[in-house]
C-alpha cells in the first residue's frame, strides 16, 4: 500500500471536492481516497459563528478546566447534544 497525499488549494464553501481532487492528481481505478471530515464540512458550509453563541455555565467550567474559549466549549457541547439526539 502506498499513501500519497493530494495537494489541493485551501477548500472553501461550495467547492466541488471530486473535481478538485481529479484536477490535482492521477486517480486510477481501484484507488482508495480518504478525505477528512473537515474538508467535507468546509465544502458543505457547515460552520458555527462563535460570536453568536450563548455560553452556559457548563461551557465556562470546561473553558477554565481545558482551555479554549467559552464559546468554543459551548459549540462542542451543543454539537455533542445534537449528535446524541438530546436536543
C-alpha positions as CSV (number, residue, x, y, z in Angstrom):
1,X,0.0,0.0,0.0
2,X,1.2,3.5,-0.8
3,X,-0.1,6.6,0.9
4,X,0.1,9.6,-1.5
5,X,-1.1,13.0,-0.4
6,X,-3.1,15.0,-2.9
7,X,-2.1,18.7,-2.8
8,X,-5.1,20.9,-3.2
9,X,-5.9,24.6,-2.8
10,X,-7.4,25.6,0.5
11,X,-11.0,24.4,0.4
12,X,-13.9,26.8,0.8
13,X,-17.7,26.6,1.0
14,X,-19.2,25.3,-2.3
15,X,-16.0,23.7,-3.6
16,X,-16.5,20.6,-5.8
17,X,-14.3,18.1,-4.0
18,X,-14.2,15.4,-6.7
19,X,-13.4,17.9,-9.4
20,X,-10.6,19.4,-7.3
21,X,-9.2,16.0,-6.4
22,X,-9.2,14.8,-10.0
23,X,-7.7,18.0,-11.2
24,X,-4.8,17.7,-8.7
25,X,-4.0,14.0,-9.0
26,X,-4.0,10.9,-11.2
27,X,-6.6,8.8,-9.6
28,X,-6.8,5.3,-11.1
29,X,-9.4,2.6,-10.9
30,X,-9.1,0.7,-7.6
31,X,-7.5,3.6,-5.7
32,X,-8.9,4.4,-2.3
33,X,-9.3,8.0,-1.4
34,X,-9.6,9.2,2.2
35,X,-11.0,12.7,2.8
36,X,-11.1,14.4,6.1
37,X,-14.4,15.3,7.6
38,X,-13.1,18.9,8.0
39,X,-12.8,19.2,4.2
40,X,-16.3,17.8,3.7
41,X,-17.7,20.2,6.3
42,X,-15.9,23.1,4.8
43,X,-17.2,22.4,1.3
44,X,-20.7,22.0,2.8
45,X,-20.5,25.3,4.6
46,X,-21.1,23.5,8.0
47,X,-19.5,26.1,10.3
48,X,-20.5,27.8,13.5
49,X,-20.3,31.5,14.1
50,X,-18.8,31.6,17.7
51,X,-19.7,35.3,18.1
52,X,-23.4,34.2,18.1
53,X,-23.1,31.5,20.8
54,X,-24.7,31.9,24.2
55,X,-22.3,30.5,26.7
56,X,-23.6,28.3,29.6
57,X,-22.1,27.8,33.0
58,X,-21.0,24.3,31.9
59,X,-19.1,25.7,28.9
60,X,-17.4,28.3,31.2
61,X,-16.3,25.5,33.5
62,X,-14.9,23.4,30.6
63,X,-13.1,26.5,29.3
64,X,-11.4,27.1,32.7
65,X,-10.5,23.4,33.0
66,X,-9.3,22.7,29.5
67,X,-8.6,26.0,27.8
68,X,-10.1,27.4,24.6
69,X,-12.8,30.0,24.6
70,X,-16.1,29.5,26.4
71,X,-17.8,30.0,23.0
72,X,-15.8,27.1,21.5
73,X,-16.6,24.9,24.5
74,X,-20.3,25.8,24.1
75,X,-20.2,24.8,20.5
76,X,-18.7,21.5,21.4
77,X,-21.4,20.9,24.0
78,X,-24.1,21.9,21.5
79,X,-22.8,19.6,18.8
80,X,-22.4,16.7,21.2
81,X,-26.0,17.1,22.3
82,X,-27.2,17.4,18.7
83,X,-25.3,14.4,17.6
84,X,-26.5,12.3,20.5
85,X,-30.1,13.3,19.9
86,X,-30.5,15.2,23.2
87,X,-31.8,18.4,21.7
